[in-house]
Amino acid sequence: MTANRPQILLRALVGLVTLGVVLTPTLVPAADAAKPQDPKTRAQTAPNVFYPLRNLKSVKDLRISSRKHFGTDITGPCTAGVFASHPGVASVYTAPNLGTYVRVRANGGAGLTTTYGYLGRTFVTDGQIIQSGQAIGQVGKRPGTSSCRLYFSVTRGGRYANPTAWLNAYVGKLPPVSSLFGTRGFLVASFNVLGASHTARSSKYATGNARINRTMAMLNGRHIDVVGTQEFQETQFDYWTARGNGSTWGAFYWDPEGKKRDTENAILYRKSTMELVSGSTFDIPYFHGNTRHVPVALLREKSSGRTVYVMNVHNPANTQGPAATYRARAIAIEKQKIIDLRATGRPVLFTGDFNDRQKAFCPLTANKLTISPNSIPSMTCAYPKPSSIDWIFAAGQVRFSSFGRDTYPQSARISDHPIVQARAHLQD
């Protein structure tokens, strides 16, 4: 008797399991699995591409792009917020057919440009740099009608793209840009390497030196250009130097006149892409209120000649007693340091293990002082989730085109911290 189709499939599955092949069944019908998710309902976090309107129940893409109408009209409530789909530089215009409109250019006229028309109000000014998801205006009425709409168009390389197809392809994903503000940018990271003294008798972790080898393999494999390190203890740093890493990497840390040094908070920079212009330190309270000297390096991006201050800190944990008061004091000092550095007109990048989540993020980002790569400028606290105690912040003329928080170092037992990294782009 010939076996029926279900029996044949069952025998095949049993055979594959016997051979060690693991199959993960899908519970979603094939037709539904193939259907792309509506871009309006996808998860959207900076610096990824955002849908330009958020009132999902009433928003509708009319899909009317044509040779005569190069954008699409998206209906939505009047005064609803309009949000930048990607990072770039804003310009504000008026025209009879579009009313008031904003253009966001990622990389000049030839790069990615999105246009937002029929605006009732604008929240940005000419030349302002914009983060993905940042509010740039409000929905208004299409000129000559009573219909509340947003005009939205996309150009790439000076040519119009179908805006509906573009949104379908990119919302929720990294912006499709190879450069921003005219530069390819550089990768900046924050990483607590886990000090050797913390694992001297550990069966879970390798020695500090062995883990430094893995750390450098990770940083080099990811092509990191700048990294703020924490717990980079002297024995590990000396081993790092003896292994010849100084030929590829520069390092700045507190070392007054070469007499006494503190390598635990160091700023490493790849010599092929960055160069040190100058360095300094400032003081924060650490365990039991003792003073910690933390570094500030002024770095120059070689490809563009643009400069940026990089700060790197490790605020005290509660491992030697309650330290919340010292952390709050450190945050206040760090915030003021950012303000002082911004007064020079240069942008600031700030990396560190803050041993706080929201209590670190909110004071540093209030009044739009800084953003993290995955947050939006806010006067109060646009706290991103999920998050960790390891952060990258930016102030001034710098935005991000990628962001990741990777737990690989934890699973590989390199450190008890993730690595946080982002691609940063400096603007003149």
RASUL-V737447 format. One record per backbone hydrogen bond with DSSP energy under -0.5 kcal/mol. CO is the residue of the C=O (numbers start at 1). NH is the residue of the N-H. E is the energy in kcal/mol with one decimal. If there is no record, write none. Layout:
BEGIN
((CO	NH	E) (CO	NH	E))
END
This chain:
BEGIN
((4	8	-2.0) (5	9	-2.4) (6	10	-2.4) (7	11	-2.6) (8	12	-2.1) (9	13	-2.3) (10	14	-2.3) (11	15	-2.2) (12	16	-2.1) (13	17	-2.4) (14	18	-2.2) (15	19	-1.5) (16	21	-2.8) (17	20	-1.4) (20	22	-0.6) (21	23	-0.6) (23	25	-0.7) (29	33	-2.7) (30	34	-1.8) (31	35	-0.6) (32	35	-0.6) (38	41	-1.6) (39	42	-0.9) (45	48	-2.1) (49	172	-2.7) (52	83	-2.2) (54	56	-2.1) (55	58	-0.9) (55	59	-1.5) (60	62	-0.6) (60	75	-2.6) (69	66	-2.9) (72	152	-2.6) (73	62	-2.9) (73	75	-0.5) (74	150	-2.3) (75	60	-1.6) (77	80	-2.0) (80	139	-2.7) (82	136	-2.9) (82	137	-1.2) (84	133	-3.0) (85	50	-1.4) (88	130	-3.6) (89	105	-2.6) (90	127	-2.7) (91	103	-2.6) (93	101	-2.4) (95	99	-2.7) (98	118	-3.0) (99	95	-1.7) (100	119	-2.4) (101	93	-2.9) (102	116	-2.7) (103	91	-1.9) (103	105	-0.6) (104	106	-0.5) (104	114	-2.0) (105	89	-2.6) (106	181	-2.5) (108	107	-0.7) (108	111	-0.8) (110	157	-0.9) (111	158	-0.5) (112	106	-3.1) (112	107	-0.5) (113	155	-2.6) (114	104	-2.7) (115	153	-1.6) (116	102	-2.2) (117	151	-1.5) (118	140	-1.1) (119	100	-0.5) (121	138	-2.1) (125	128	-2.0) (128	90	-2.9) (130	88	-1.6) (131	134	-2.1) (134	84	-2.6) (136	123	-2.3) (136	124	-0.6) (137	82	-2.7) (138	120	-2.2) (138	121	-0.8) (139	79	-2.5) (140	149	-1.7) (142	145	-2.2) (147	142	-2.5) (147	149	-0.7) (148	76	-1.4) (149	140	-0.8) (150	74	-2.9) (151	117	-2.6) (152	72	-2.8) (153	115	-2.0) (154	161	-3.0) (155	113	-2.4) (156	159	-1.4) (159	156	-2.8) (161	154	-0.6) (161	163	-0.6) (162	166	-2.3) (163	167	-2.5) (164	168	-2.3) (165	169	-1.9) (166	170	-2.1) (167	171	-2.0) (170	49	-0.5) (170	173	-2.8) (173	49	-3.0) (175	177	-2.4) (180	183	-1.4) (183	180	-2.7) (186	188	-0.5) (186	424	-2.9) (187	225	-2.4) (187	226	-2.1) (188	422	-2.3) (189	228	-2.4) (190	420	-2.0) (191	193	-0.8) (191	230	-1.6) (195	198	-1.4) (196	199	-1.4) (199	202	-1.4) (207	211	-2.2) (208	212	-1.6) (209	213	-1.8) (210	214	-1.5) (211	215	-2.6) (212	216	-2.6) (213	217	-1.9) (214	218	-2.2) (215	219	-2.7) (216	220	-2.7) (217	221	-2.3) (218	222	-1.7) (219	224	-2.4) (220	223	-0.9) (225	270	-3.0) (226	189	-2.2) (227	229	-0.6) (227	268	-2.7) (228	191	-2.5) (229	266	-1.3) (230	193	-1.9) (231	233	-1.9) (233	237	-2.8) (234	238	-2.9) (235	239	-1.8) (236	240	-2.8) (237	241	-2.4) (238	242	-2.6) (239	243	-1.7) (240	245	-1.5) (241	244	-2.0) (244	247	-1.5) (245	248	-1.3) (245	249	-2.9) (248	271	-2.6) (250	269	-2.2) (252	267	-2.5) (254	262	-2.6) (255	258	-1.5) (256	259	-2.0) (256	260	-0.6) (260	256	-0.7) (262	254	-0.9) (264	232	-1.7) (264	266	-0.8) (266	229	-2.7) (266	268	-0.6) (267	252	-2.0) (268	227	-2.5) (269	250	-3.1) (270	273	-1.3) (270	274	-2.7) (273	302	-2.4) (275	300	-2.7) (278	298	-3.0) (280	296	-2.8) (282	294	-2.9) (284	292	-2.7) (286	289	-2.4) (287	290	-2.3) (290	286	-3.5) (292	284	-2.2) (292	294	-0.6) (294	282	-1.9) (295	312	-1.5) (296	280	-2.5) (297	299	-0.8) (297	310	-2.7) (298	277	-3.2) (298	278	-1.2) (299	308	-2.3) (300	275	-1.7) (300	302	-0.7) (301	304	-0.5) (301	305	-3.0) (306	301	-3.2) (307	347	-0.6) (308	299	-2.8) (309	349	-3.2) (310	297	-2.7) (311	351	-2.9) (313	353	-1.6) (318	321	-1.4) (321	320	-0.6) (323	327	-2.5) (324	328	-2.4) (325	329	-2.0) (326	330	-2.5) (327	331	-2.7) (328	332	-1.9) (329	333	-1.9) (330	334	-2.9) (331	335	-2.7) (332	336	-1.9) (333	337	-2.1) (334	338	-2.1) (335	339	-2.0) (336	340	-2.5) (337	341	-2.5) (338	342	-2.7) (339	343	-1.2) (341	344	-1.6) (341	346	-0.7) (342	345	-2.0) (347	309	-2.4) (348	395	-2.6) (349	311	-2.8) (350	393	-2.7) (351	313	-1.8) (352	354	-0.7) (352	391	-2.2) (353	315	-1.8) (357	360	-1.1) (357	361	-2.6) (358	362	-2.6) (360	364	-1.3) (361	365	-1.7) (362	366	-1.4) (365	368	-1.2) (365	378	-0.5) (366	369	-1.4) (371	394	-2.4) (372	375	-1.9) (378	368	-2.4) (379	367	-1.3) (381	383	-1.6) (389	354	-2.7) (389	355	-0.5) (389	391	-0.5) (391	352	-1.4) (392	373	-0.6) (393	350	-2.6) (394	371	-2.0) (395	348	-2.4) (396	398	-2.4) (397	427	-2.5) (399	425	-2.7) (402	423	-1.1) (404	421	-2.6) (406	419	-2.3) (407	410	-0.9) (407	411	-2.1) (408	412	-2.9) (409	414	-2.9) (409	415	-1.5) (410	413	-1.0) (413	206	-0.6) (419	406	-2.6) (420	190	-2.3) (421	404	-2.4) (422	188	-2.8) (422	424	-0.7) (423	401	-1.9) (423	402	-0.7) (424	186	-2.1) (425	399	-1.8))
END
